[in-house]
Amino acid sequence: MIIFEVMIGVLVFSLCAGAIISALIFIPLTIYTIPYLLWVGSQNCIGKQKDKKDESPFRSARNATILYKAKLTGHEPIF
């Protein structure tokens, strides 16, 4: 009977830890990529960047970094 209580405790702990870790990763990642996603949407409206529809969140963060670096240096972004 004690083993079931331990298993339930480990399950609850792992679910809580997973929720906390995913919140710590994906909330800042979302905030970081929002300006990039808005830029891609505006580019899609004028007929550019049509290939940026299905990107993973980490690929979007990488492309956001490229965009921010290009904007700060005054160059055109190359993805």
N, CA, C and O atoms as a DFTB+ gen file, in Angstrom:
316 C
 N C O
     1  1       0.817      -1.190       0.000
     2  2       0.000       0.000       0.000
     3  2       0.865       1.261       0.000
     4  3       0.497       2.265      -0.610
     5  1       1.987       1.214       0.666
     6  2       2.856       2.378       0.741
     7  2       3.479       2.657      -0.624
     8  3       3.718       3.813      -0.974
     9  1       3.741       1.609      -1.391
    10  2       4.346       1.814      -2.708
    11  2       3.416       2.593      -3.634
    12  3       3.878       3.382      -4.458
    13  1       2.097       2.371      -3.502
    14  2       1.145       3.121      -4.322
    15  2       1.127       4.599      -3.938
    16  3       1.007       5.466      -4.803
    17  1       1.242       4.881      -2.667
    18  2       1.283       6.272      -2.210
    19  2       2.548       6.962      -2.722
    20  3       2.516       8.129      -3.113
    21  1       3.647       6.235      -2.712
    22  2       4.900       6.795      -3.225
    23  2       4.794       7.025      -4.733
    24  3       5.246       8.054      -5.236
    25  1       4.203       6.081      -5.450
    26  2       4.039       6.223      -6.893
    27  2       3.143       7.413      -7.233
    28  3       3.433       8.161      -8.166
    29  1       2.069       7.589      -6.489
    30  2       1.174       8.732      -6.706
    31  2       1.909      10.032      -6.408
    32  3       1.763      11.008      -7.144
    33  1       2.696      10.055      -5.340
    34  2       3.475      11.249      -4.989
    35  2       4.484      11.602      -6.065
    36  3       4.638      12.773      -6.412
    37  1       5.178      10.595      -6.599
    38  2       6.148      10.832      -7.667
    39  2       5.439      11.324      -8.925
    40  3       5.949      12.210      -9.612
    41  1       4.280      10.767      -9.234
    42  2       3.510      11.193     -10.403
    43  2       3.068      12.651     -10.275
    44  3       3.210      13.430     -11.217
    45  1       2.540      13.011      -9.128
    46  2       2.098      14.392      -8.909
    47  2       3.290      15.346      -8.966
    48  3       3.195      16.415      -9.568
    49  1       4.408      14.970      -8.348
    50  2       5.597      15.804      -8.374
    51  2       6.104      15.999      -9.791
    52  3       6.457      17.114     -10.175
    53  1       6.147      14.913     -10.582
    54  2       6.659      15.031     -11.948
    55  2       5.729      15.872     -12.820
    56  3       6.204      16.624     -13.672
    57  1       4.432      15.763     -12.628
    58  2       3.506      16.603     -13.385
    59  2       3.661      18.071     -13.030
    60  3       3.651      18.927     -13.914
    61  1       3.803      18.371     -11.752
    62  2       4.000      19.762     -11.324
    63  2       5.338      20.305     -11.823
    64  3       5.415      21.441     -12.290
    65  1       6.383      19.497     -11.726
    66  2       7.698      19.938     -12.196
    67  2       7.684      20.173     -13.706
    68  3       8.276      21.141     -14.184
    69  1       7.026      19.312     -14.451
    70  2       6.925      19.487     -15.898
    71  2       6.163      20.745     -16.271
    72  3       6.545      21.447     -17.207
    73  1       5.088      21.037     -15.548
    74  2       4.318      22.256     -15.826
    75  2       5.136      23.503     -15.523
    76  3       5.092      24.476     -16.275
    77  1       5.879      23.476     -14.425
    78  2       6.693      24.639     -14.052
    79  2       7.828      24.841     -15.051
    80  3       8.086      25.967     -15.477
    81  1       8.501      23.769     -15.425
    82  2       9.620      23.878     -16.371
    83  2       9.132      24.347     -17.734
    84  3       9.770      25.193     -18.361
    85  1       8.012      23.810     -18.197
    86  2       7.505      24.249     -19.503
    87  2       7.057      25.700     -19.458
    88  3       7.227      26.419     -20.443
    89  1       6.494      26.152     -18.353
    90  2       6.116      27.563     -18.234
    91  2       7.353      28.451     -18.225
    92  3       7.342      29.531     -18.815
    93  1       8.422      28.007     -17.559
    94  2       9.648      28.801     -17.510
    95  2      10.333      28.890     -18.869
    96  3      11.071      29.842     -19.121
    97  1      10.105      27.928     -19.739
    98  2      10.732      27.944     -21.057
    99  2       9.839      28.635     -22.083
   100  3      10.308      29.515     -22.805
   101  1       8.564      28.257     -22.163
   102  2       7.738      28.703     -23.271
   103  2       7.113      30.079     -23.093
   104  3       6.814      30.724     -24.099
   105  1       6.901      30.561     -21.891
   106  2       6.365      31.915     -21.720
   107  2       7.388      32.961     -22.161
   108  3       7.027      33.842     -22.941
   109  1       8.659      32.916     -21.701
   110  2       9.624      33.890     -22.228
   111  2       9.896      33.721     -23.723
   112  3      10.120      34.703     -24.430
   113  1       9.876      32.479     -24.203
   114  2      10.081      32.239     -25.626
   115  2       8.971      32.875     -26.459
   116  3       9.237      33.431     -27.524
   117  1       7.743      32.796     -25.984
   118  2       6.617      33.412     -26.675
   119  2       6.734      34.921     -26.675
   120  3       6.506      35.564     -27.700
   121  1       7.087      35.492     -25.538
   122  2       7.245      36.943     -25.454
   123  2       8.374      37.415     -26.364
   124  3       8.270      38.478     -26.975
   125  1       9.437      36.647     -26.461
   126  2      10.581      37.004     -27.306
   127  2      10.231      36.975     -28.789
   128  3      10.729      37.797     -29.557
   129  1       9.378      36.037     -29.199
   130  2       9.103      35.869     -30.624
   131  2       7.888      36.636     -31.116
   132  3       7.641      36.641     -32.322
   133  1       7.118      37.284     -30.255
   134  2       5.916      38.008     -30.692
   135  2       6.240      39.086     -31.731
   136  3       5.554      39.136     -32.752
   137  1       7.252      39.959     -31.533
   138  2       7.540      40.953     -32.587
   139  2       7.957      40.315     -33.916
   140  3       7.616      40.822     -34.985
   141  1       8.693      39.207     -33.847
   142  2       9.085      38.511     -35.078
   143  2       7.857      37.959     -35.792
   144  3       7.745      38.087     -37.011
   145  1       6.945      37.353     -35.061
   146  2       5.751      36.789     -35.673
   147  2       4.869      37.873     -36.276
   148  3       4.266      37.664     -37.328
   149  1       4.786      39.026     -35.623
   150  2       4.041      40.149     -36.194
   151  2       4.711      40.648     -37.471
   152  3       4.027      41.012     -38.427
   153  1       6.044      40.668     -37.495
   154  2       6.769      41.089     -38.691
   155  2       6.531      40.113     -39.834
   156  3       6.316      40.532     -40.971
   157  1       6.568      38.806     -39.542
   158  2       6.322      37.801     -40.584
   159  2       4.902      37.944     -41.110
   160  3       4.676      37.817     -42.313
   161  1       3.941      38.206     -40.230
   162  2       2.559      38.408     -40.679
   163  2       2.423      39.615     -41.573
   164  3       1.691      39.571     -42.562
   165  1       3.113      40.698     -41.248
   166  2       3.037      41.883     -42.107
   167  2       3.734      41.628     -43.441
   168  3       3.302      42.147     -44.470
   169  1       4.802      40.841     -43.434
   170  2       5.483      40.496     -44.681
   171  2       4.607      39.593     -45.542
   172  3       4.629      39.701     -46.769
   173  1       3.834      38.704     -44.918
   174  2       2.928      37.841     -45.675
   175  2       1.842      38.656     -46.366
   176  3       1.405      38.304     -47.462
   177  1       1.402      39.746     -45.731
   178  2       0.351      40.581     -46.320
   179  2       0.832      41.293     -47.578
   180  3       0.027      41.607     -48.455
   181  1       2.139      41.551     -47.677
   182  2       2.645      42.226     -48.872
   183  2       3.305      41.247     -49.841
   184  3       3.942      41.664     -50.808
   185  1       3.155      39.954     -49.586
   186  2       3.619      38.944     -50.535
   187  2       5.008      38.409     -50.300
   188  3       5.541      37.712     -51.164
   189  1       5.619      38.704     -49.168
   190  2       6.959      38.196     -48.876
   191  2       6.874      37.184     -47.732
   192  3       5.858      37.099     -47.043
   193  1       7.947      36.423     -47.540
   194  2       8.080      35.465     -46.443
   195  2       6.922      34.460     -46.403
   196  3       6.416      34.146     -45.325
   197  1       6.505      33.963     -47.552
   198  2       5.402      33.004     -47.609
   199  2       5.772      31.640     -47.039
   200  3       4.882      30.859     -46.703
   201  1       7.074      31.334     -46.921
   202  2       7.510      30.020     -46.461
   203  2       7.608      29.923     -44.940
   204  3       8.087      28.907     -44.437
   205  1       7.184      30.919     -44.198
   206  2       7.332      30.935     -42.740
   207  2       6.055      30.529     -42.019
   208  3       5.793      31.027     -40.924
   209  1       5.262      29.651     -42.592
   210  2       3.976      29.315     -41.985
   211  2       4.104      28.298     -40.853
   212  3       3.560      28.521     -39.772
   213  1       4.790      27.217     -41.067
   214  2       4.871      26.148     -40.077
   215  2       6.288      26.048     -39.529
   216  3       7.106      25.282     -40.037
   217  1       6.570      26.824     -38.493
   218  2       7.881      26.798     -37.861
   219  2       7.729      26.309     -36.425
   220  3       6.709      26.547     -35.778
   221  1       8.746      25.632     -35.947
   222  2       8.744      25.256     -34.543
   223  2       9.036      26.498     -33.703
   224  3       9.581      27.472     -34.224
   225  1       8.692      26.486     -32.431
   226  2       8.971      27.653     -31.587
   227  2      10.459      27.980     -31.499
   228  3      10.831      29.152     -31.429
   229  1      11.306      26.964     -31.503
   230  2      12.739      27.203     -31.406
   231  2      13.301      27.766     -32.715
   232  3      14.229      28.574     -32.687
   233  1      12.753      27.352     -33.854
   234  2      13.154      27.916     -35.139
   235  2      12.705      29.375     -35.224
   236  3      13.424      30.222     -35.754
   237  1      11.513      29.663     -34.701
   238  2      11.039      31.048     -34.678
   239  2      11.927      31.917     -33.796
   240  3      12.188      33.073     -34.129
   241  1      12.395      31.374     -32.675
   242  2      13.291      32.137     -31.800
   243  2      14.621      32.399     -32.494
   244  3      15.184      33.486     -32.362
   245  1      15.122      31.426     -33.225
   246  2      16.369      31.625     -33.969
   247  2      16.201      32.696     -35.033
   248  3      17.061      33.563     -35.189
   249  1      15.089      32.639     -35.768
   250  2      14.837      33.640     -36.793
   251  2      14.560      35.010     -36.178
   252  3      14.893      36.033     -36.775
   253  1      13.957      35.038     -34.999
   254  2      13.735      36.315     -34.307
   255  2      15.068      36.946     -33.943
   256  3      15.233      38.160     -34.063
   257  1      16.014      36.139     -33.502
   258  2      17.340      36.661     -33.177
   259  2      18.012      37.228     -34.418
   260  3      18.652      38.277     -34.351
   261  1      17.875      36.546     -35.548
   262  2      18.447      37.040     -36.801
   263  2      17.798      38.362     -37.189
   264  3      18.486      39.292     -37.611
   265  1      16.467      38.452     -37.049
   266  2      15.761      39.684     -37.391
   267  2      16.188      40.835     -36.483
   268  3      16.451      41.935     -36.968
   269  1      16.260      40.597     -35.174
   270  2      16.624      41.651     -34.235
   271  2      18.057      42.128     -34.489
   272  3      18.337      43.325     -34.415
   273  1      18.954      41.200     -34.785
   274  2      20.336      41.570     -35.079
   275  2      20.406      42.407     -36.350
   276  3      21.153      43.384     -36.411
   277  1      19.627      42.027     -37.371
   278  2      19.618      42.773     -38.628
   279  2      19.040      44.171     -38.430
   280  3      19.535      45.133     -39.018
   281  1      18.012      44.293     -37.617
   282  2      17.414      45.602     -37.373
   283  2      18.374      46.504     -36.596
   284  3      18.446      47.704     -36.860
   285  1      19.101      45.941     -35.652
   286  2      20.031      46.744     -34.860
   287  2      21.235      47.190     -35.671
   288  3      21.762      48.279     -35.443
   289  1      21.680      46.368     -36.613
   290  2      22.847      46.715     -37.422
   291  2      22.481      47.450     -38.702
   292  3      23.362      47.973     -39.384
   293  1      21.186      47.499     -39.045
   294  2      20.749      48.221     -40.233
   295  2      20.860      47.442     -41.521
   296  3      20.818      48.034     -42.599
   297  1      21.003      46.118     -41.442
   298  2      21.096      45.271     -42.632
   299  2      19.762      44.599     -42.905
   300  3      18.848      44.662     -42.083
   301  1      19.652      43.958     -44.053
   302  2      18.478      43.163     -44.386
   303  2      18.609      41.787     -43.721
   304  3      19.691      41.200     -43.753
   305  1      17.548      41.266     -43.126
   306  2      17.646      39.937     -42.512
   307  2      17.711      38.843     -43.584
   308  3      16.977      38.876     -44.571
   309  1      18.597      37.883     -43.367
   310  2      18.736      36.731     -44.257
   311  2      18.446      35.481     -43.425
   312  3      19.182      35.158     -42.493
   313  1      17.360      34.782     -43.776
   314  2      16.957      33.617     -42.999
   315  2      17.440      32.354     -43.645
   316  3      17.195      31.263     -43.130
